[in-house]
Amino acid sequence: MRTQLDTLVTGALQHGSAVPAFTCYDFTTALAVVAAAEESGRGAILLVAPKTAATPNGLRLITALRGLADAAGVPIAVQLDHATDPQVIADAVSAGADSVLVDGSSLPYEDNIALVQGVRAALAAQGRAGVVIEAELGGLAGDEDRAFGTDAAGSTEAGEPAGLTDSAQVEDFVARTGAQLLAVAVGNVHGKYKGEPRLRWDVLQDIAVRTRIPLVLHGASGIPAEELVKAAAMNVGKVNFNTELRTGVLAVLEEQATAHRADGENLQALLGHWDASARTFAATALATLSR
């Protein structure tokens, strides 16, 4: 059943849990994520990258994901991730996304606020005032959408965190943007970590006491499970996964493709392995974040 993102996340936090969000570049992965969610009896979030949403087929994917969410046996939300372009946002919402991460984290503070305010005003003018807005404060190293980069085949390793969220700005930022969720930078990065992740739990705790809205942790791939389980206690209600889901599928396809080509180009069986890889990863993330 399709549900509002903020409703899904707030409900999970009330039970001491967080909701995993998975980047879906294709419908096969989305089917696997929803199947894992249904098996666990937990809700999940289907994310669509902005470079996906900027294409006609990407918009068709969003429409398909909305239909998948409607038919699911558990709460599922569909979100446009890391968006800055007002036209891409409008098109994605029209296609079926009912929440948007308006990402002005690379902008100066006042410009970040202005971007979120502008998107909210534009959506309201289009009769879309009910769209849930997530905003981001603080900069993360790495590329959350490296899959579409010109150097996509290269390393996705990220360096040191680009800039921690300034907890002193949180109250003003939330009040002025009206964001319903807030993504924060506390040592998390997009892509692969160099060495062990070093999350600043002191910063996260300080942020948590300054706002009542749910917090979001991006760049969760590579963070140990024992670290992730601490997040919900600090008001983190949404945790984003991309890299490990994507690389896991690719590894399985590389391993299995030769045998399935020899077996009469058995695409259906190969897709079954794709589904199993994505479903297993999603199931693990759901179990890790659930209480």
BAGU-591058 format. One record per residue (C-alpha): residue in one letter; x, y, z. Coordinates in steps of 0.02 Angstrom, whole numbers. Each point is the difference from the previous one (the first is absolute). Example, Ala and Ser with C-alpha at 12.3 -4.5 7.8 and 13.67 -1.06 7.14 Angstrom:
2
(A (615 -225 390))
(S (69 172 -33))
END
This chain:
291
(M (0 0 0))
(R (68 170 -47))
(T (27 114 149))
(Q (66 173 36))
(L (186 1 39))
(D (-15 99 160))
(T (-140 -111 64))
(L (102 -156 -34))
(V (157 66 83))
(T (-87 75 151))
(G (-93 -163 31))
(A (163 -98 -5))
(L (84 118 123))
(Q (-143 -23 123))
(H (50 -183 6))
(G (186 37 14))
(S (36 -45 -181))
(A (58 86 -159))
(V (-59 -27 -178))
(P (126 -51 -135))
(A (-4 91 -167))
(F (71 -85 -155))
(T (53 81 -163))
(C (-91 -89 -142))
(Y (72 27 -173))
(D (-115 -134 -71))
(F (-162 -92 35))
(T (83 -168 37))
(T (90 72 151))
(A (-158 86 59))
(L (-98 -163 -10))
(A (133 -85 107))
(V (-3 140 130))
(V (-189 -4 16))
(A (0 -190 12))
(A (127 9 142))
(A (-105 132 87))
(E (-156 -105 -15))
(E (89 -153 69))
(S (62 101 149))
(G (-167 87 27))
(R (91 168 0))
(G (-15 155 -107))
(A (135 60 -121))
(I (41 147 -112))
(L (36 -8 -186))
(L (121 137 -55))
(V (23 64 -176))
(A (159 95 -44))
(P (-20 171 -83))
(K (96 -52 -156))
(T (-123 -144 -19))
(A (-149 116 24))
(A (70 120 -131))
(T (-34 -128 -139))
(P (-166 -57 -76))
(N (32 -180 52))
(G (44 59 174))
(L (-170 84 15))
(R (-82 -161 -60))
(L (97 -92 135))
(I (-69 119 133))
(T (-177 -33 -62))
(A (33 -187 9))
(L (71 16 176))
(R (-155 93 56))
(G (-107 -142 -67))
(L (112 -125 89))
(A (-20 98 162))
(D (-189 5 -20))
(A (-7 -189 -19))
(A (124 -42 140))
(G (-56 -87 157))
(V (104 116 111))
(P (23 190 3))
(I (111 59 -143))
(A (50 179 -43))
(V (74 62 -164))
(Q (126 143 11))
(L (100 103 -124))
(D (175 5 74))
(H (127 143 4))
(A (-93 117 -116))
(T (40 182 -40))
(D (-81 32 -170))
(P (-178 68 20))
(Q (-55 -75 -166))
(V (65 -174 44))
(I (-89 13 167))
(A (-164 53 -81))
(D (11 -139 -129))
(A (42 -132 129))
(V (-144 52 112))
(S (-119 -3 -148))
(A (63 -175 -42))
(G (-37 -64 175))
(A (133 49 126))
(D (-85 59 158))
(S (156 62 89))
(V (158 91 -52))
(L (172 26 75))
(V (36 181 -47))
(D (189 -1 13))
(G (79 170 21))
(S (138 -66 111))
(S (138 58 -118))
(L (-68 178 1))
(P (32 139 125))
(Y (-118 -9 149))
(E (-122 136 -57))
(D (-4 -69 -177))
(N (-39 -174 66))
(I (-149 72 94))
(A (-56 98 -153))
(L (7 -156 -109))
(V (-111 -99 119))
(Q (-121 145 21))
(G (-10 23 -188))
(V (-37 -183 -33))
(R (-134 -1 134))
(A (-83 155 -72))
(A (7 -70 -177))
(L (-79 -165 54))
(A (-137 93 93))
(A (-36 105 -155))
(Q (-17 -162 -100))
(G (-126 -69 125))
(R (132 -117 74))
(A (13 71 175))
(G (-14 -175 73))
(V (168 -55 -69))
(V (117 -41 145))
(I (162 101 0))
(E (165 -66 66))
(A (143 125 7))
(E (186 -22 30))
(L (113 104 111))
(G (186 -34 -2))
(G (108 -71 -138))
(L (39 -183 -35))
(A (155 -53 -97))
(G (-20 -117 -147))
(D (-132 -13 -136))
(E (-170 -70 46))
(D (-37 -32 -184))
(R (170 -61 -64))
(A (-90 -131 -106))
(F (-35 136 -128))
(G (169 86 4))
(T (115 4 -151))
(D (125 -97 105))
(A (-129 -124 63))
(A (118 -145 -26))
(G (129 76 115))
(S (20 -2 187))
(T (-144 67 104))
(E (108 26 153))
(A (-40 159 94))
(G (120 101 104))
(E (-22 87 164))
(P (-171 73 41))
(A (-27 163 -93))
(G (-75 91 148))
(L (-96 -48 155))
(T (-174 70 27))
(D (9 152 112))
(S (-123 -43 138))
(A (-17 185 45))
(Q (-84 29 -170))
(V (-125 -142 11))
(E (-144 88 88))
(D (6 152 -114))
(F (18 -108 -157))
(V (-148 -112 42))
(A (-110 146 50))
(R (34 99 -158))
(T (-8 -144 -125))
(G (-146 -94 77))
(A (93 -162 -40))
(Q (-87 -156 67))
(L (162 -101 4))
(L (180 57 17))
(A (151 -90 -74))
(V (159 32 100))
(A (187 -20 -20))
(V (82 -80 151))
(G (150 -87 -80))
(N (-102 -103 -124))
(V (51 6 -184))
(H (-75 -49 -168))
(G (80 -150 -83))
(K (134 -108 80))
(Y (91 48 159))
(K (189 10 9))
(G (36 -101 155))
(E (-126 -15 140))
(P (-146 123 6))
(R (21 125 140))
(L (-172 65 44))
(R (-14 148 118))
(W (-134 -60 117))
(D (26 153 110))
(V (-48 113 -145))
(L (-150 -108 -43))
(Q (-59 4 181))
(D (15 189 5))
(I (-102 15 -160))
(A (-132 -120 66))
(V (-38 106 152))
(R (-22 156 -106))
(T (-142 -59 -113))
(R (-152 -111 9))
(I (-3 -50 -183))
(P (76 -167 -52))
(L (182 0 -51))
(V (72 -92 -150))
(L (167 -87 -19))
(H (67 -11 -177))
(G (148 -106 -54))
(A (-47 -149 109))
(S (85 -129 -113))
(G (157 -57 91))
(I (-52 58 174))
(P (3 -152 117))
(A (-169 -64 59))
(E (45 28 182))
(E (25 184 -41))
(L (-160 18 -100))
(V (-108 -69 140))
(K (49 149 108))
(A (-76 122 -122))
(A (-185 -18 42))
(A (37 43 181))
(M (60 169 -63))
(N (-157 36 -104))
(V (70 -69 -164))
(G (-156 -71 -82))
(K (63 -24 -179))
(V (163 -80 -59))
(N (52 2 -184))
(F (86 -143 -91))
(N (69 1 -177))
(T (179 -59 -24))
(E (-8 -173 80))
(L (-166 -38 -83))
(R (66 48 -171))
(T (171 -82 13))
(G (-76 -159 70))
(V (-113 -19 -151))
(L (143 34 -119))
(A (111 -128 85))
(V (-134 -134 -16))
(L (-29 41 -184))
(E (186 -7 -37))
(E (13 -167 86))
(Q (-153 -78 -81))
(A (-8 77 -174))
(T (116 -122 -89))
(A (-91 -155 61))
(H (-170 71 -44))
(R (58 53 -172))
(A (59 -178 -29))
(D (-168 -64 62))
(G (-96 63 -151))
(E (20 182 53))
(N (-110 -34 150))
(L (-45 178 44))
(Q (-144 -48 114))
(A (112 -102 114))
(L (130 138 1))
(L (-133 124 54))
(G (-42 -120 139))
(H (177 18 68))
(W (-14 189 -16))
(D (-161 -6 101))
(A (77 -113 132))
(S (151 115 24))
(A (-106 157 20))
(R (-128 -88 109))
(T (133 -70 117))
(F (81 170 22))
(A (-167 85 29))
(A (-52 -133 126))
(T (161 25 98))
(A (-23 189 4))
(L (-181 -19 56))
(A (49 -118 140))
(T (144 111 57))
(L (-109 155 17))
(S (-152 -85 77))
(R (-37 -19 184))
END
